[in-house]
Amino acid sequence: MKRFLTLILVLTVSLLAGCGSKENENNSETSKVKEEQKSEETASTADAVEPNQAHKEIEFKSINWIMGAPNPEPTAGIWVYNKDKHPSSLDNQDWDHEDMLYVQASKKYKHQQITIKKLQVIENDVVKIIVSWEKDIGRELPPRDYVTVETGALDGKKFIVEDMDGQKVDIK
């Protein structure tokens, strides 16, 4: 009888130990699957890209000078013309409804022309003027462009000029 009880005890312990090891195996497999899922999620989120910063843009219209553009300024720079401050050669503009932005690049950009593509408000008082370049062989005048904007849209603003590649344009 003693042997019988010992045998039952050994069988019971081995059955319980066997079930426990299967549970441990299941838990181990579940943990491995969860770890693999986490590593896959981490790998996919590591490739995630933050969106580029978008800026408010000021609407403008390019000016097409039918009779020829006014003479360039003696130096490069940025001018904002309005009803009260503008060259006399521009008296015929509609100053009650629009202001004018004039950008003239340095003479070192000889034989090129710029075109204003965007006016981005990057801070409350800073506007980034984005321009594109075009070869203009034989051009002796400095690169320059005029656009009209809504009256007061550029009041109190400072300016940065960059080309489409993000390179700073020399306007001094």
LINDA-V613093 format. One record per residue. N is the residue number from 1. PHI is phi in whole degrees, 0 to 359 (* if undefined). PSI is psi as a letter, one per 30 degrees, with the letter a starting at -180 (none if undefined). Layout:
BEGIN
N_PHI_PSI ; N_PHI_PSI
END
This chain:
BEGIN
1_*_e ; 2_298_e ; 3_293_e ; 4_296_e ; 5_295_e ; 6_295_e ; 7_296_e ; 8_296_e ; 9_298_e ; 10_294_e ; 11_297_e ; 12_296_e ; 13_295_e ; 14_291_e ; 15_294_e ; 16_295_e ; 17_294_e ; 18_294_e ; 19_294_e ; 20_296_e ; 21_290_e ; 22_293_e ; 23_297_e ; 24_298_e ; 25_297_e ; 26_297_e ; 27_297_e ; 28_296_e ; 29_295_e ; 30_297_e ; 31_297_e ; 32_298_e ; 33_297_e ; 34_296_e ; 35_296_e ; 36_296_e ; 37_297_e ; 38_296_e ; 39_293_e ; 40_293_e ; 41_296_e ; 42_296_e ; 43_296_e ; 44_287_e ; 45_282_f ; 46_292_f ; 47_274_f ; 48_294_k ; 49_242_k ; 50_287_k ; 51_290_l ; 52_292_l ; 53_284_k ; 54_261_k ; 55_239_k ; 56_295_k ; 57_244_k ; 58_266_k ; 59_287_k ; 60_210_l ; 61_233_k ; 62_290_k ; 63_259_k ; 64_255_j ; 65_282_j ; 66_292_e ; 67_265_g ; 68_100_k ; 69_288_l ; 70_301_l ; 71_298_k ; 72_291_l ; 73_286_l ; 74_293_f ; 75_230_l ; 76_289_l ; 77_160_a ; 78_232_k ; 79_232_k ; 80_246_j ; 81_261_k ; 82_220_a ; 83_303_e ; 84_274_f ; 85_230_j ; 86_199_l ; 87_294_k ; 88_298_f ; 89_292_f ; 90_251_g ; 91_298_f ; 92_276_g ; 93_279_l ; 94_273_i ; 95_291_f ; 96_286_f ; 97_240_f ; 98_207_l ; 99_254_l ; 100_232_k ; 101_250_k ; 102_237_k ; 103_240_k ; 104_233_j ; 105_277_l ; 106_299_l ; 107_293_f ; 108_292_f ; 109_266_h ; 110_301_k ; 111_66_g ; 112_225_l ; 113_231_k ; 114_252_l ; 115_226_k ; 116_288_k ; 117_252_e ; 118_212_k ; 119_237_j ; 120_255_k ; 121_275_j ; 122_264_f ; 123_213_l ; 124_306_e ; 125_243_g ; 126_231_k ; 127_243_k ; 128_264_k ; 129_263_j ; 130_257_k ; 131_238_l ; 132_246_l ; 133_254_k ; 134_219_k ; 135_296_k ; 136_219_i ; 137_301_k ; 138_92_f ; 139_287_k ; 140_260_f ; 141_284_l ; 142_292_l ; 143_297_k ; 144_201_l ; 145_206_k ; 146_241_k ; 147_219_l ; 148_255_k ; 149_227_l ; 150_300_k ; 151_307_k ; 152_84_f ; 153_297_f ; 154_248_g ; 155_299_k ; 156_72_g ; 157_266_l ; 158_252_l ; 159_227_k ; 160_235_k ; 161_243_k ; 162_227_l ; 163_271_l ; 164_296_f ; 165_269_g ; 166_84_g ; 167_276_k ; 168_295_k ; 169_259_k ; 170_283_j ; 171_242_g ; 172_249_none
END
